[in-house]
Amino acid sequence: MSEQPLGGSERVDAVVVGARCAGSAAAAMLADAGRSVIVLDRARFPADTLSTHAMFPAGCAEFQRIGALPRILDELDPPRLTHIQMTFGGETGTRERWEPVDGIDYGVSLPRNLLDVLLVENARERGADMREGCSVQSVDFEHGRAAGVSYTDADGELRRIRARLVIGADGRRSTVAAQVGAWRPYRVSRNGRGLVFRYMGDPAAEHSWQRRTMWQWRDEDSLAFAFPNPNGRVLGLFMGDADEASEARADPEAYWERKLRQHPGFAERIAGATAQTKIRSTGDVQAYWRAASGPGWVLAGDANHFKDPVTGQGMGDALRMGRTLGEAVAPLLDDYAATDAAARRWEHETTRHCLHAYHFANSDTIVRPAPATFREAVRLLGPDGQPGLSHVIGRTRTFQQVITPRLMLRAMARALRHGPDRGRILRESLADAATELRVRRELARDAFRPAGPVTGSDHPPLEWWRAPAGPRSPQQDPIPERERAPT
């Protein structure tokens, strides 16, 4: 942080650090509203980043709202994924059609090296000044308020930008978060699962129903996914215990063969796949929530919060955060107090929109076989057009709206009637029901910056990342949970 006057700086309404999903969406909306905005990113696009790829209809609707969907469809021509198919242990299964959002009834799966450059071009076309190869060195403050950034440009020159608002959309290890004193989250949960994936040529025919389906298999305590990608490719993904990422790095092909044996449905889906890429993996995916707004600054995307990737919500939520933030502050940037108040309201609304998805992901990150009661609940869910798991994953309904207490009681009764180990099923079901009750109580409280933890959902972390080196703001303490929510 720098407190010196920002003489000689460029002056804009907003500076955005990070040009991917959240940053490009915020920039597009600000520029559409006639605001001057500069976006800085250290990458030069196209550039890859470790990420899930799935975008459900709600995410595609976000592409549409920021004006990027026609470009994505025209240039990438991705398979339109109209269905999701889920199989539990080779027995219980469900195939559901996505509920449309804004008339869009399909999802897509897009590698980030193909997607992000199109988001950058979309924001640039709408009037944002997109600067690649630029590394932010500090957030600069005046009179206790974020007033701009100092950064190194693509030629290595140190430059300054003065802005009415600094938006940090620079990911989990956010420089902006560290600079403004929001590096350490007010809530952290250790995720149990890691990610191991590769791309390959899809053996399914180009216009077959298999190429229009997102696939998920739950076998034993492991999950497998297949997401058709553009250019005749398919992404294969395993999500077992987080320690499996180390196993995959030590002997990638032996690991892959072991997982094919564990997931025979996945093995059948990709049988005959060619041109397989190297295997990539990570076990470092802990979940968190940061204090996300303050005087002159706001955090969006993964800089704001991060959920276990098992439910594939990160990209869609990042786009929504960027869009809604741009819409919220664009009319108010000439009034500092009104801008800060709008940012705080936006932060609360973002929590309200995402907290239930955080808890749903926390339940899926527990490394265990799918509970018997949950499998029976899947059997009881309605046919196409009725609420199902696809509505939860697609974010058109919450888990609480679909998996109701009445449904869970019926499912538990069926599980106890059919299960071989009734004592274990009863203990597991009662523990999960108690966790769900605590989650529902937290959601009903609708607190600003709800610190939790919710026993059974939040999982205490082993440690938090070390902050990047460099000076930080003296404003180190996030606002306590008990503070009144913004109005």
Secondary structure per residue as TSV (DSSP state, phi and psi in degrees):
chain	resnum	aa	ss	phi	psi
A	1	M	-	360.0	141.6
A	2	S	B	-123.5	135.1
A	3	E	-	-106.2	7.3
A	4	Q	S	-79.5	152.6
A	5	P	-	-57.2	145.3
A	6	L	-	-97.0	54.3
A	7	G	T	-66.7	145.8
A	8	G	T	77.4	8.3
A	9	S	-	-86.2	156.4
A	10	E	E	-67.6	151.7
A	11	R	E	-124.2	127.1
A	12	V	E	-140.5	169.3
A	13	D	E	-71.7	-40.8
A	14	A	E	-146.1	144.0
A	15	V	E	-118.0	130.7
A	16	V	E	-112.8	127.7
A	17	V	E	-102.1	111.3
A	18	G	-	110.9	124.0
A	19	A	-	-113.7	12.4
A	20	R	S	-86.5	-139.5
A	21	C	H	-56.4	-59.7
A	22	A	H	-67.3	-44.8
A	23	G	H	-65.6	-43.9
A	24	S	H	-68.2	-35.2
A	25	A	H	-67.5	-44.7
A	26	A	H	-60.6	-43.8
A	27	A	H	-63.6	-40.9
A	28	A	H	-61.3	-43.4
A	29	M	H	-71.1	-39.1
A	30	L	H	-64.4	-44.2
A	31	A	H	-65.8	-39.2
A	32	D	H	-58.5	-32.6
A	33	A	T	-84.2	3.4
A	34	G	T	87.8	12.4
A	35	R	-	-88.7	145.3
A	36	S	-	-81.8	129.3
A	37	V	E	-144.4	134.9
A	38	I	E	-113.9	134.2
A	39	V	E	-116.1	129.2
A	40	L	E	-114.2	133.6
A	41	D	E	-144.7	138.3
A	42	R	S	-70.4	-22.1
A	43	A	S	-77.1	159.0
A	44	R	-	-115.5	117.3
A	45	F	S	-87.1	144.5
A	46	P	S	-73.3	141.7
A	47	A	-	-147.6	137.1
A	48	D	-	-85.5	163.2
A	49	T	-	-154.1	148.7
A	50	L	S	-68.5	121.5
A	51	S	-	-166.4	152.9
A	52	T	-	-72.2	166.8
A	53	H	-	-119.2	-13.6
A	54	A	E	-72.0	131.8
A	55	M	E	-126.2	121.2
A	56	F	-	-89.1	177.4
A	57	P	H	-53.1	-37.0
A	58	A	H	-62.4	-36.9
A	59	G	H	-69.1	-40.5
A	60	C	H	-63.7	-33.7
A	61	A	H	-65.2	-33.1
A	62	E	H	-66.8	-40.7
A	63	F	H	-54.0	-44.0
A	64	Q	H	-65.1	-41.6
A	65	R	H	-66.8	-29.4
A	66	I	T	-94.2	2.4
A	67	G	T	87.7	10.2
A	68	A	-	-97.2	-13.3
A	69	L	H	-62.7	-46.3
A	70	P	H	-57.0	-41.4
A	71	R	H	-62.7	-44.0
A	72	I	H	-62.9	-45.3
A	73	L	H	-67.9	-40.2
A	74	D	H	-69.9	-44.5
A	75	E	H	-85.7	-32.1
A	76	L	H	-102.9	-24.4
A	77	D	-	42.9	57.6
A	78	P	-	-74.1	153.9
A	79	P	-	-58.1	134.5
A	80	R	-	-83.5	111.6
A	81	L	B	-92.7	98.2
A	82	T	-	-88.3	-15.3
A	83	H	E	-133.0	158.5
A	84	I	E	-124.2	135.6
A	85	Q	E	-121.1	126.1
A	86	M	E	-124.2	133.5
A	87	T	E	-128.2	134.7
A	88	F	E	-113.4	108.3
A	89	G	T	59.6	27.0
A	90	G	T	73.6	4.4
A	91	E	T	-117.3	-82.7
A	92	T	E	-62.9	130.1
A	93	G	E	-145.3	157.8
A	94	T	E	-148.1	137.7
A	95	R	E	-122.9	119.6
A	96	E	E	-128.9	147.4
A	97	R	E	-90.8	140.3
A	98	W	-	-63.8	143.6
A	99	E	-	-76.5	130.4
A	100	P	-	-64.7	149.1
A	101	V	B	-128.3	120.3
A	102	D	T	52.5	38.2
A	103	G	T	82.0	0.0
A	104	I	B	-99.2	120.7
A	105	D	-	-115.6	26.5
A	106	Y	-	-142.0	158.9
A	107	G	B	-112.2	177.1
A	108	V	E	-141.3	163.1
A	109	S	E	-129.9	117.4
A	110	L	-	-130.9	121.8
A	111	P	-	-59.7	142.7
A	112	R	H	-67.8	-27.4
A	113	N	H	-69.5	-20.5
A	114	L	H	-90.8	-37.8
A	115	L	H	-76.6	-50.8
A	116	D	H	-63.5	-34.6
A	117	V	H	-63.5	-32.9
A	118	L	H	-71.8	-34.6
A	119	L	H	-66.6	-39.5
A	120	V	H	-62.8	-46.0
A	121	E	H	-64.3	-36.2
A	122	N	H	-63.2	-46.6
A	123	A	H	-65.0	-39.7
A	124	R	H	-63.3	-43.1
A	125	E	H	-61.0	-30.2
A	126	R	T	-86.2	-1.7
A	127	G	T	116.2	-0.4
A	128	A	-	-77.9	144.3
A	129	D	E	-89.1	100.2
A	130	M	E	-95.8	115.9
A	131	R	E	-115.7	113.8
A	132	E	E	-95.9	159.4
A	133	G	S	69.6	26.8
A	134	C	-	-115.8	133.9
A	135	S	E	-118.4	119.9
A	136	V	E	-73.8	131.3
A	137	Q	E	-97.6	-35.3
A	138	S	E	-160.0	154.5
A	139	V	E	-92.7	127.1
A	140	D	E	-97.7	136.4
A	141	F	E	-115.7	148.6
A	142	E	E	-133.2	123.8
A	143	H	T	55.2	40.5
A	144	G	T	79.9	5.7
A	145	R	E	-120.4	136.0
A	146	A	E	-58.3	128.4
A	147	A	E	-128.6	6.7
A	148	G	E	151.7	-168.9
A	149	V	E	-137.4	156.0
A	150	S	E	-108.1	137.2
A	151	Y	E	-147.0	159.6
A	152	T	E	-99.0	124.3
A	153	D	-	-81.8	-177.8
A	154	A	T	-63.2	-19.5
A	155	D	T	-97.5	4.8
A	156	G	S	86.1	7.9
A	157	E	-	-86.9	137.3
A	158	L	E	-80.8	126.3
A	159	R	E	-134.3	165.2
A	160	R	E	-129.4	147.6
A	161	I	E	-128.4	128.2
A	162	R	E	-97.9	131.7
A	163	A	E	-142.3	151.0
A	164	R	E	-71.5	-25.9
A	165	L	E	-145.7	134.9
A	166	V	E	-106.3	121.0
A	167	I	E	-109.4	119.5
A	168	G	E	-93.5	108.3
A	169	A	-	-124.5	41.8
A	170	D	-	-107.8	31.8
A	171	G	-	85.3	-174.7
A	172	R	T	-60.6	-43.0
A	173	R	T	-96.3	59.3
A	174	S	-	-68.0	122.7
A	175	T	H	-63.4	-40.4
A	176	V	H	-62.7	-44.7
A	177	A	H	-57.9	-43.7
A	178	A	H	-64.7	-39.7
A	179	Q	H	-69.8	-33.1
A	180	V	H	-94.9	3.6
A	181	G	T	87.9	17.5
A	182	A	-	-110.5	17.8
A	183	W	-	-61.0	-48.9
A	184	R	S	-81.6	122.1
A	185	P	-	-69.1	159.6
A	186	Y	S	-85.0	-9.7
A	187	R	E	-149.9	130.7
A	188	V	E	-137.0	141.3
A	189	S	E	-138.8	132.2
A	190	R	-	-79.8	125.2
A	191	N	-	-87.3	139.7
A	192	G	-	-85.6	-21.5
A	193	R	B	-103.5	151.3
A	194	G	-	-112.3	-175.7
A	195	L	E	-127.3	132.9
A	196	V	E	-134.9	124.1
A	197	F	E	-150.9	163.9
A	198	R	E	-154.8	162.9
A	199	Y	E	-102.0	156.4
A	200	M	E	-160.0	163.4
A	201	G	E	-67.5	132.4
A	202	D	-	-81.1	120.8
A	203	P	-	-70.4	-15.3
A	204	A	S	-72.1	144.7
A	205	A	-	-61.5	147.2
A	206	E	T	-56.2	-39.8
A	207	H	T	-109.0	23.3
A	208	S	S	-79.7	164.5
A	209	W	G	-64.7	-26.6
A	210	Q	G	-64.4	-32.0
A	211	R	G	-81.7	-3.1
A	212	R	G	-109.4	15.8
A	213	T	E	-127.2	134.7
A	214	M	E	-87.5	132.8
A	215	W	E	-114.2	142.6
A	216	Q	E	-143.4	131.6
A	217	W	E	-122.8	134.9
A	218	R	E	-117.8	105.2
A	219	D	E	-123.3	127.2
A	220	E	T	53.9	-125.3
A	221	D	T	-105.0	18.9
A	222	S	E	-120.2	153.8
A	223	L	E	-119.6	144.4
A	224	A	E	-131.5	147.0
A	225	F	E	-136.2	148.8
A	226	A	E	-133.3	121.8
A	227	F	E	-122.0	109.3
A	228	P	E	-58.8	134.1
A	229	N	-	-114.4	171.4
A	230	P	S	-62.9	166.5
A	231	N	T	63.3	32.1
A	232	G	T	70.7	20.6
A	233	R	E	-104.2	164.9
A	234	V	E	-140.1	140.4
A	235	L	E	-94.7	125.7
A	236	G	E	-106.9	129.1
A	237	L	E	-135.9	132.8
A	238	F	E	-113.3	139.7
A	239	M	E	-130.9	87.5
A	240	G	-	-103.4	-156.2
A	241	D	B	-57.0	144.9
A	242	A	T	-57.1	-29.3
A	243	D	T	-66.3	-16.9
A	244	E	H	-65.7	-21.4
A	245	A	H	-61.3	-39.8
A	246	S	H	-66.9	-40.4
A	247	E	H	-60.5	-42.1
A	248	A	H	-67.0	-34.5
A	249	R	H	-71.5	-34.0
A	250	A	H	-70.9	-42.0
A	251	D	S	-148.3	81.8
A	252	P	H	-56.7	-48.3
A	253	E	H	-71.7	-34.9
A	254	A	H	-64.9	-40.2
A	255	Y	H	-61.5	-46.5
A	256	W	H	-60.7	-43.0
A	257	E	H	-64.2	-38.9
A	258	R	H	-62.4	-42.4
A	259	K	H	-70.3	-31.2
A	260	L	H	-63.4	-36.7
A	261	R	H	-69.7	-34.7
A	262	Q	H	-72.1	-29.8
A	263	H	-	-120.1	77.4
A	264	P	H	-62.7	-30.8
A	265	G	H	-65.3	-41.6
A	266	F	H	-63.8	-44.2
A	267	A	H	-59.4	-39.3
A	268	E	H	-67.1	-39.9
A	269	R	H	-63.0	-37.4
A	270	I	H	-103.2	7.3
A	271	A	T	-55.7	129.1
A	272	G	T	89.5	3.8
A	273	A	-	-63.4	141.1
A	274	T	B	-118.3	173.3
A	275	A	S	50.6	52.6
A	276	Q	-	-78.0	134.8
A	277	T	-	-83.0	175.8
A	278	K	-	-62.9	153.7
A	279	I	-	-85.9	135.9
A	280	R	E	-117.0	152.2
A	281	S	E	-157.4	157.4
A	282	T	E	-156.9	144.7
A	283	G	-	-116.0	7.0
A	284	D	-	-100.4	79.0
A	285	V	-	-136.0	39.9
A	286	Q	-	-65.8	148.9
A	287	A	E	-92.2	155.3
A	288	Y	E	-166.2	165.7
A	289	W	E	-133.6	129.3
A	290	R	-	-105.7	151.9
A	291	A	-	-58.7	123.0
A	292	A	-	-116.3	8.1
A	293	S	E	-152.8	150.5
A	294	G	E	-163.7	-171.3
A	295	P	T	-62.3	104.6
A	296	G	T	83.2	5.4
A	297	W	E	-142.2	157.7
A	298	V	E	-156.4	149.0
A	299	L	E	-114.7	137.2
A	300	A	-	-134.4	164.1
A	301	G	G	66.9	-147.2
A	302	D	G	-65.6	-19.7
A	303	A	G	-65.5	-28.4
A	304	N	T	-79.7	-59.2
A	305	H	E	-157.3	165.3
A	306	F	E	-142.1	130.5
A	307	K	-	-108.6	157.5
A	308	D	-	-54.0	131.3
A	309	P	G	-68.5	-4.1
A	310	V	G	-57.7	-28.8
A	311	T	G	-99.6	-0.1
A	312	G	-	63.9	41.5
A	313	Q	-	-102.3	-10.1
A	314	G	H	-62.8	-48.4
A	315	M	H	-67.4	-44.8
A	316	G	H	-62.1	-42.3
A	317	D	H	-68.0	-35.8
A	318	A	H	-63.7	-43.8
A	319	L	H	-60.8	-44.3
A	320	R	H	-64.0	-41.3
A	321	M	H	-60.5	-46.6
A	322	G	H	-62.2	-45.9
A	323	R	H	-62.5	-50.9
A	324	T	H	-68.1	-31.4
A	325	L	H	-65.3	-47.9
A	326	G	H	-57.5	-43.6
A	327	E	H	-65.0	-36.3
A	328	A	H	-71.5	-40.1
A	329	V	H	-97.8	-20.2
A	330	A	G	-53.6	-43.5
A	331	P	G	-74.5	-8.4
A	332	L	G	-117.2	1.2
A	333	L	T	-65.4	-16.8
A	334	D	T	-79.0	-8.4
A	335	D	-	-122.5	106.6
A	336	Y	H	-60.0	-46.2
A	337	A	H	-62.6	-42.4
A	338	A	H	-67.5	-36.8
A	339	T	H	-62.9	-47.2
A	340	D	H	-63.4	-39.8
A	341	A	H	-65.4	-40.0
A	342	A	H	-66.0	-37.8
A	343	A	H	-65.0	-38.3
A	344	R	H	-67.9	-40.7
A	345	R	H	-62.6	-41.5
A	346	W	H	-62.1	-42.1
A	347	E	H	-58.9	-44.4
A	348	H	H	-65.2	-42.6
A	349	E	H	-64.8	-37.0
A	350	T	H	-63.0	-43.6
A	351	T	H	-60.6	-44.5
A	352	R	H	-59.4	-38.9
A	353	H	H	-74.8	-29.4
A	354	C	H	-109.9	-16.2
A	355	L	H	-63.8	-39.1
A	356	H	H	-65.0	-34.2
A	357	A	H	-69.8	-34.3
A	358	Y	H	-59.5	-46.6
A	359	H	H	-67.8	-37.8
A	360	F	H	-60.7	-43.2
A	361	A	H	-65.6	-38.1
A	362	N	H	-60.4	-35.0
A	363	S	H	-70.7	-34.7
A	364	D	H	-79.6	-17.4
A	365	T	T	-81.7	-10.9
A	366	I	S	-68.6	122.9
A	367	V	-	-81.4	97.6
A	368	R	S	-161.2	160.3
A	369	P	-	-62.7	152.5
A	370	A	-	-56.2	125.0
A	371	P	-	-56.8	146.3
A	372	A	H	-59.1	-40.1
A	373	T	H	-65.2	-38.0
A	374	F	H	-65.8	-42.0
A	375	R	H	-61.5	-40.7
A	376	E	H	-67.4	-35.6
A	377	A	H	-61.1	-38.9
A	378	V	H	-61.9	-40.5
A	379	R	H	-62.3	-32.6
A	380	L	H	-84.7	-14.5
A	381	L	S	-66.1	154.6
A	382	G	-	-72.3	169.6
A	383	P	S	-73.0	-175.8
A	384	D	T	-50.9	136.6
A	385	G	T	93.9	-14.3
A	386	Q	S	-106.4	156.3
A	387	P	-	-57.2	133.1
A	388	G	-	-147.1	-173.7
A	389	L	H	-61.8	-30.4
A	390	S	H	-62.2	-30.2
A	391	H	H	-70.1	-33.8
A	392	V	H	-71.8	-50.4
A	393	I	H	-63.8	-38.4
A	394	G	T	-79.2	-5.1
A	395	R	T	67.0	25.7
A	396	T	S	-90.2	-16.5
A	397	R	S	-143.5	158.1
A	398	T	-	-87.1	162.9
A	399	F	H	-55.7	-40.0
A	400	Q	H	-67.3	-30.2
A	401	Q	H	-76.5	-29.7
A	402	V	H	-92.6	-49.8
A	403	I	S	-93.5	82.5
A	404	T	-	-79.9	160.1
A	405	P	H	-55.6	-39.9
A	406	R	H	-61.9	-43.9
A	407	L	H	-62.5	-42.3
A	408	M	H	-65.9	-35.4
A	409	L	H	-65.0	-43.3
A	410	R	H	-63.7	-41.5
A	411	A	H	-66.2	-40.0
A	412	M	H	-64.7	-39.9
A	413	A	H	-61.8	-42.3
A	414	R	H	-65.0	-42.4
A	415	A	H	-62.7	-41.6
A	416	L	H	-67.4	-33.1
A	417	R	H	-73.1	-35.2
A	418	H	H	-101.7	-17.4
A	419	G	-	-78.3	148.4
A	420	P	S	-79.5	-23.6
A	421	D	-	-122.7	83.7
A	422	R	H	-65.7	-35.4
A	423	G	H	-62.0	-45.8
A	424	R	H	-65.2	-43.4
A	425	I	H	-61.0	-42.8
A	426	L	H	-64.5	-45.0
A	427	R	H	-62.3	-46.0
A	428	E	H	-64.3	-42.7
A	429	S	H	-66.2	-41.4
A	430	L	H	-67.8	-39.1
A	431	A	H	-64.3	-43.4
A	432	D	H	-66.2	-36.8
A	433	A	H	-66.0	-38.6
A	434	A	H	-65.3	-41.0
A	435	T	H	-61.5	-45.5
A	436	E	H	-62.9	-36.3
A	437	L	H	-64.2	-42.1
A	438	R	H	-65.4	-38.4
A	439	V	H	-62.1	-45.9
A	440	R	H	-63.0	-36.3
A	441	R	H	-64.5	-42.1
A	442	E	H	-64.7	-43.7
A	443	L	H	-61.6	-38.0
A	444	A	H	-67.7	-30.5
A	445	R	H	-68.2	-30.1
A	446	D	T	53.4	44.6
A	447	A	-	-74.5	154.0
A	448	F	S	-82.7	126.4
A	449	R	S	51.1	64.1
A	450	P	-	-70.1	113.0
A	451	A	-	-82.8	-14.3
A	452	G	-	59.3	-147.1
A	453	P	-	-80.8	156.2
A	454	V	-	-96.2	114.0
A	455	T	B	-59.0	130.7
A	456	G	T	94.4	-21.6
A	457	S	T	-107.0	-56.7
A	458	D	B	-73.1	139.3
A	459	H	-	-121.5	115.5
A	460	P	-	-55.3	134.7
A	461	P	-	-79.4	160.5
A	462	L	S	-77.8	-39.9
A	463	E	-	-165.1	168.7
A	464	W	-	-114.5	155.4
A	465	W	-	-63.7	149.3
A	466	R	-	-72.4	135.7
A	467	A	-	-66.7	149.3
A	468	P	-	-59.9	149.1
A	469	A	S	-65.8	150.0
A	470	G	S	131.7	163.5
A	471	P	-	-68.3	151.1
A	472	R	-	-130.1	162.6
A	473	S	-	-66.2	148.2
A	474	P	S	-70.2	-8.6
A	475	Q	-	-83.2	78.4
A	476	Q	-	-90.4	-26.0
A	477	D	-	-96.1	122.1
A	478	P	-	-66.3	156.3
A	479	I	-	-66.8	133.3
A	480	P	-	-61.1	154.5
A	481	E	T	-56.8	-32.7
A	482	R	T	-75.8	-9.8
A	483	E	S	-61.9	144.3
A	484	R	-	-59.2	138.4
A	485	A	-	-65.2	151.6
A	486	P	-	-63.9	149.3
A	487	T	-	-123.3	360.0
